[in-house]
Amino acid sequence: MTHDDLLRLIEQCLRQARQAVDPQLQGIRWRRLEDAEVSRLESCGNSSPDWTGVAVSGRAALEAAVDCRFEGTVRLDIVSGSLLRSSTIRDCDLSGLVSVDRVGMLRGFLVEDGARILFCHSVSHAAGSRAGTGVPLELGCETGERRLRAVPTLRVDLAEALTSGRIEPGVRAAYEAGVDDLASFVEGMTKGRIGRNSSITCTALVDSVFLGEECSIEAACSVRDCIMLGGSGEGSRIADGSIVTGSALQWGATVQGHASVSDSIVGERALVERGARLSGSLLGPDCSQGCGEIAASLIGPLVAAHHESLLVAVRWPGGCGNVGYGANMGSNHTSRLPDQEASVGSGVFLGLGCSVKFPISLERAPGTVIATGVVVPPQRLEFPFSLVTGPSSAGPGLEPGMLEIRPGWVIYGNLFALLRNLRKYEERRKASRSPAPEGPAGASALGMVLEARGRLRRAEGREHYTADQIPGIGACFMTERSRLRGIEGYDLFTAWILLRDFVRRLGPGPGSAEAVTTDLGHEFPGRSPGELLAIYGTTLKEMSAKVLESRSRDFERGSSIIDDYSSAHLSPGTDPVLREILRALDEEARSAASLQ
């Protein structure tokens, strides 16, 4: 993003945040209670140490109040159908159709139309709380080098830019000034907010919160100093014994199932559940964290960590990845200062029980798979779609236990998984306020593939290679067979992405076709548009064959090991996901053929 883009994004985030925490009732004329109204309220079991502190609007339905105690300054604009029962209400404004039932203390809130506060011990707001605004997020390093103060509407791309060390000082200064202003604004709010159609039910302790439209807190353990963003059909939610402190939940986000969130931002439509622990981090849109721990990390969209695992001091802005059970990223802080970090590319898959030591960069290895159980030493890998695994062979000059890298393995040996994941990303993306993630099959990945393929092509004539012969393979080694197969995989990926883009941009006239052909000149010199379309058709057929091969290999292996495997598992011929992938490839091929 440019300097001006960043400044505009900062302004947008700050404006949205201010709107979310600015509760106010406008256009209402208030009056004190008449003596007859006080008598009527008291006859229904209501009480107040000073009825002069209670004000009402012209439409206030006072019959809704039963067995309540009103303290301090209370303003009632409630309509018929509301219910105020067996509760203590202090220093609150209630407007519209409101339910407050069996609440030990409701203090310091604007309660808007359709809101419900039911069966709670204490729901209070203390003036001076910042509700998590400005809390420090440690986005990639635990010792503060990438610290960024939180704004509840913060986006992943903005957070990545502000903590990258590659921006102009004026941009960071503008952000910091905006955070100071926003934090002071929130701190000065005398009332919290329980927005339209929002609810707080069966929760012991709620302290200093702002709930947007249709947000809910249901049977949580405690919620303190938080902002929950919402709207029609996209209210955020905290439920089922969870504890949330000093944090923000963006639109449609959910924290449930005894999860714990502290000093963090839970991104739009993201989910934290099943006892997961999130601290000091930004969890991006559409992420899913179940069990395990994420701390001091910047996690991009569509990362799934469904099992017990660990991510500490991880920068993963591209997201679109998976964390397997027992995977540890951040497990070796050198036994000295916890000042190391990991940089991870889009679509990386961390296998079961792997342990990734710091510092490590997988930023230029999108789509890479870290195999089950391997221990990955500190290094920089620059080969996309690789498999990092235990050694398949040994050779002279190789250190014992040295890991092997197979560049492009995901393309030539596991294409079904890649295309399946791309479909999952499309289906699971619900967030709408951030740009769609490019994912591991976009222009950025293509550029990295072309550079990696060039390094493979320039090396030859050896049985094994290390970083001395092929830069970018880090602390791993590579076999000659893997080098050749890597070139094969990268050739296929390059043809697929370039020609896919060519077909999508191909216009109806020859001029536009000629312009697109120019972009392909280096990879396919001298080819006409018709020839390029024919090559694309051949590429898609090759991809279909590799998809079927990789899916069939798994089925055949399972069938050879487990007696009733074939009767209990879907065969390649009956797998609906495989059928849909093959159908889409075939449809793309026929569409390209129709353009010839």
Summary of the structure (lengths in Angstrom):
residues: 596
radius of gyration: 28.9
end to end distance: 37.9
largest distance: 100.3
contacts: 2180
relative contact order: 0.06
helix: 32%
strand: 25%
